[in-house]
């Protein structure tokens, strides 16, 4: 990617090294206190069970929306108190600079697309953390992977995930890393459009199988939105280089539910999918990359 001369976003908080609040323990669940945030309430019911529980640690590394989507509600009714804001990343931190440029480019893309449709795009904040982090969706460890929290409209990532993406999932390359950021921004777009709230409401009234299926459609649409960004990054700003698209498609395939289940347990249970198969993720990412049109990303209305 030709990112070095790109504009850097000002919407990056660096909380690395800030430490964990005194006495804080991190339970296995992520909770959204009070059950509600600006992006809609936490999904009740439809939690992961059976095979899903066996592969939860692996699925935690997947790209996804608010991790509470994958877990049952454990709300306590305790009011959420925002964590202290982080500093700006150091100018010489190349990884932080990279994600800042990618975030800025997604801002340019989605501002233009929203304005074309008579809307206004509200930029999310990207939070860099190490080890664990506090969000409006609860307290999360790095093992859960990158996530988006609709309650505070922030993306969260421990940059060591990029090492895992390369070594553990076999998906190296800067565009593979950019896909991670663009996917989470895709969830922010869903939140702004009200899609996230509708899906959460539907999952709350569904059984586990139906709730998982809705989660898959949500994730595949975010993959498609990531592709939409890639299209405009290439066509409008010539950001992509030869081999970048292949890196992104490889990353999408590497984190398909079927591949991760097979690696984790030796067999595949489609009803336990929460993000989609490798084929589905590649297909929808490619759909966005080829069309550049968010309207082509209607996974909920697709035939299959």
C-alpha positions in Angstrom: 0.0 0.0 0.0 1.1 3.5 -0.8 0.2 4.8 2.6 3.3 6.7 3.8 2.2 10.1 2.4 -1.4 9.7 3.4 -3.3 12.0 5.7 -3.3 10.9 9.3 -6.6 10.8 11.2 -6.9 12.9 14.4 -9.4 10.4 15.8 -6.8 8.0 17.3 -6.4 7.5 21.1 -3.3 5.8 22.3 -4.1 4.0 25.6 -1.1 1.7 25.4 0.8 1.5 28.6 -2.1 3.1 30.6 -2.5 -0.1 32.6 -5.6 -1.8 34.0 -7.8 0.0 36.6 -6.7 -1.1 40.1 -8.3 -4.3 41.3 -10.1 -4.8 38.0 -10.5 -8.4 36.9 -11.5 -9.5 33.4 -14.3 -12.0 33.3 -14.9 -14.3 30.4 -17.8 -12.2 29.3 -18.0 -8.7 27.9 -21.0 -6.8 29.2 -22.7 -3.6 28.3 -23.8 -2.2 31.6 -27.5 -1.3 31.7 -28.0 -3.3 28.5 -28.0 -0.2 26.3 -25.8 2.2 24.5 -26.2 4.7 21.7 -25.8 1.8 19.2 -28.6 -0.2 20.8 -29.0 -2.7 23.6 -26.9 -5.8 24.1 -28.4 -8.9 22.5 -30.1 -11.2 24.9 -30.4 -14.9 24.2 -28.8 -16.5 21.2 -25.5 -16.9 23.1 -22.8 -19.3 22.1 -23.3 -22.8 23.3 -22.0 -26.3 22.5 -19.4 -26.2 19.8 -19.4 -22.4 20.0 -18.0 -22.4 23.5 -15.3 -24.8 22.5 -14.0 -22.4 19.9 -14.7 -19.2 21.7 -11.0 -18.3 22.2 -10.3 -18.8 18.5 -13.4 -16.9 17.5 -12.2 -14.1 19.8 -9.5 -13.4 17.2 -12.0 -12.8 14.5 -12.9 -9.4 13.3 -16.2 -8.4 14.8 -18.7 -6.0 16.2 -19.1 -5.4 19.9 -17.9 -8.7 21.4 -21.1 -8.9 23.5 -22.8 -9.9 20.2 -21.0 -13.3 20.7 -21.8 -13.7 24.4 -24.9 -13.8 26.6 -25.9 -10.7 28.5 -24.5 -10.3 32.0 -25.6 -6.7 32.6 -25.3 -5.4 36.1 -27.0 -2.1 35.8 -23.9 -0.3 36.9 -23.6 3.1 35.1 -20.7 3.2 32.6 -18.0 5.7 33.4 -15.8 6.5 30.4 -12.1 5.6 30.6 -9.6 8.4 30.5 -8.8 9.5 27.0 -5.5 8.4 25.6 -2.7 10.6 24.1 -1.9 11.0 20.4 0.4 8.2 19.2 4.1 9.2 18.8 4.9 10.5 15.3 7.6 7.9 14.8 5.4 4.9 15.6 5.1 3.3 12.2 2.3 0.9 13.1 0.2 3.6 14.7 0.9 5.9 11.8 -0.3 3.1 9.4 -3.6 2.6 11.1 -4.1 6.3 11.4 -3.6 6.8 7.7 -6.0 3.9 7.0 -8.6 5.3 9.3 -8.3 8.7 7.7 -8.8 7.2 4.3 -11.9 5.4 5.5 -13.1 8.8 6.7 -12.6 10.3 3.3 -14.5 7.5 1.6 -17.5 7.4 3.9 -17.9 11.1 4.1 -18.2 11.2 0.3 -20.5 8.2 0.1 -22.8 9.6 2.9 -22.9 13.0 1.3 -23.8 11.5 -2.1 -26.9 10.1 -0.4 -27.8 13.3 1.4 -26.5 12.1 4.8 -23.7 13.1 7.1 -20.9 10.8 8.3 -19.9 10.9 12.0 -16.3 9.7 12.3 -15.5 7.0 14.9 -12.4 7.0 17.2 -9.8 4.3 17.0 -8.4 3.3 20.4 -5.0 1.6 20.6 -4.5 -0.5 23.7 -2.2 -3.2 25.0 -3.4 -6.2 27.0 -6.8 -5.1 28.0 -9.1 -2.1 27.6 -12.2 -0.5 29.1 -15.0 0.5 26.7 -18.7 1.3 26.9 -19.3 -2.4 26.0 -17.3 -3.6 29.0 -13.8 -4.7 29.7 -12.0 -6.7 27.0 -8.7 -8.5 26.8 -6.6 -8.5 23.7 -7.4 -12.1 23.1 -10.8 -11.1 21.9 -9.2 -9.3 19.0 -10.2 -6.0 17.4 -13.8 -4.9 18.0 -16.2 -2.0 17.5 -18.3 -0.8 20.4 -21.5 1.0 19.3 -22.0 2.4 22.8 -19.1 4.8 22.5 -18.7 4.6 18.7 -15.0 3.5 19.0 -12.9 0.9 17.4 -10.5 -1.0 19.6 -7.3 -2.8 18.6 -4.2 -4.2 20.2 -1.7 -3.8 17.4 -0.1 -7.2 18.3 -3.1 -8.7 16.5 -1.3 -7.9 13.3 1.5 -10.3 14.4 -1.1 -13.0 15.0 -2.8 -12.3 11.6 0.5 -13.1 10.0 1.9 -15.9 12.1 -1.3 -17.6 13.3 -3.7 -17.1 10.5 -1.2 -17.0 7.6 -2.4 -13.6 6.3 0.6 -11.2 6.0 0.7 -7.8 4.3 -0.3 -4.3 4.9 -3.6 -4.5 3.0 -4.6 -7.5 5.2 -4.1 -5.2 8.2 -6.0 -2.4 6.5 -8.9 -4.8 5.9 -9.0 -5.3 9.7 -9.5 -1.6 10.3 -11.9 -1.2 7.4 -14.1 -4.1 8.6 -14.5 -2.5 12.0 -15.3 0.8 10.3 -17.9 -1.1 8.4 -19.6 -2.0 11.7 -19.6 1.7 12.6 -21.4 2.4 9.3 -23.9 -0.2 10.2 -24.4 1.5 13.6 -24.9 4.9 11.9 -27.5 3.5 9.5 -29.4 1.8 12.3 -28.7 -1.7 11.0 -26.9 -2.8 14.1 -29.8 -1.8 16.3 -32.3 -3.7 14.1 -30.1 -6.8 14.2 -29.6 -6.7 17.9 -33.4 -6.4 18.4 -34.0 -9.4 16.1 -31.3 -11.5 17.8 -32.9 -10.8 21.2 -36.0 -12.5 20.0 -34.3 -15.4 18.2 -33.0 -18.8 19.2 -29.3 -19.6 19.1 -29.3 -20.8 15.5 -31.2 -17.8 14.1 -29.2 -15.4 16.2 -25.9 -16.8 14.8 -27.3 -16.6 11.3 -28.1 -12.9 11.8 -24.6 -12.3 13.2 -23.1 -13.9 10.0 -25.1 -11.5 7.8 -23.9 -8.6 9.9 -20.3 -9.6 9.6 -20.5 -10.3 5.9 -21.9 -6.9 5.3 -19.0 -5.4 7.2 -16.7 -7.4 5.0 -18.5 -5.9 1.9 -18.2 -2.4 3.4 -14.5 -3.0 3.9 -14.3 -3.8 0.2 -16.2 -0.6 -0.7 -13.5 1.3 1.1 -10.8 -0.6 -0.8 -12.4 0.2 -4.1 -12.4 3.9 -3.5 -8.9 3.8 -1.9 -7.7 2.4 -5.2 -9.8 4.3 -7.7 -9.8 7.7 -6.1 -6.5 7.9 -4.3 -4.3 5.2 -5.9 -3.5 3.7 -2.5 -3.3 0.1 -3.5 -0.2 -1.7 -5.0 0.1 -4.9 -6.9 -0.7 -7.9 -4.6 -2.7 -5.8 -2.1 -6.1 -7.2 -3.1 -4.8 -10.7 -2.9 -3.6 -10.0 0.7 -7.0 -8.8 1.7 -8.8 -11.7 0.1 -6.4 -14.1 1.8 -7.1 -12.5 5.2 -10.8 -12.8 4.6 -10.4 -16.5 3.8 -8.1 -17.2 6.7 -10.6 -16.1 9.3 -13.7 -17.9 8.0 -15.6 -19.8 10.6 -15.3 -23.2 8.8 -11.5 -22.9 8.6 -11.2 -21.8 12.3 -13.6 -24.6 13.5 -11.6 -27.2 11.6 -8.3 -26.0 13.0 -9.8 -25.8 16.5 -11.9 -29.0 16.7 -11.3 -31.0 13.5 -14.8 -30.6 12.2 -17.3 -27.9 11.1 -20.7 -27.0 12.5 -22.3 -24.4 10.2 -25.1 -23.6 12.7 -22.4 -22.3 15.1 -21.0 -19.9 12.5 -21.1 -16.2 13.7 -18.9 -14.6 11.0 -19.4 -16.7 7.9 -17.4 -19.3 6.0 -14.1 -18.5 4.2 -16.0 -18.6 0.8 -18.7 -16.2 2.1 -16.2 -13.7 3.5 -14.1 -13.7 0.4 -17.2 -13.4 -1.8 -18.7 -10.4 0.0 -15.3 -8.6 0.4 -14.8 -9.1 -3.3 -18.3 -7.7 -3.9 -17.5 -4.4 -2.3 -14.0 -4.3 -3.9 -15.5 -4.7 -7.4 -18.6 -2.4 -7.0 -17.6 0.3 -4.7 -21.3 0.7 -3.9 -22.6 0.3 -0.4 -26.0 -0.6 -1.8 -24.5 -3.8 -3.3 -23.8 -5.0 0.3 -27.3 -6.0 1.2 -26.4 -9.4 2.7 -29.8 -9.5 4.5 -31.7 -9.4 1.2 -29.3 -11.8 -0.8 -30.5 -15.0 -2.2 -27.8 -17.0 -0.4 
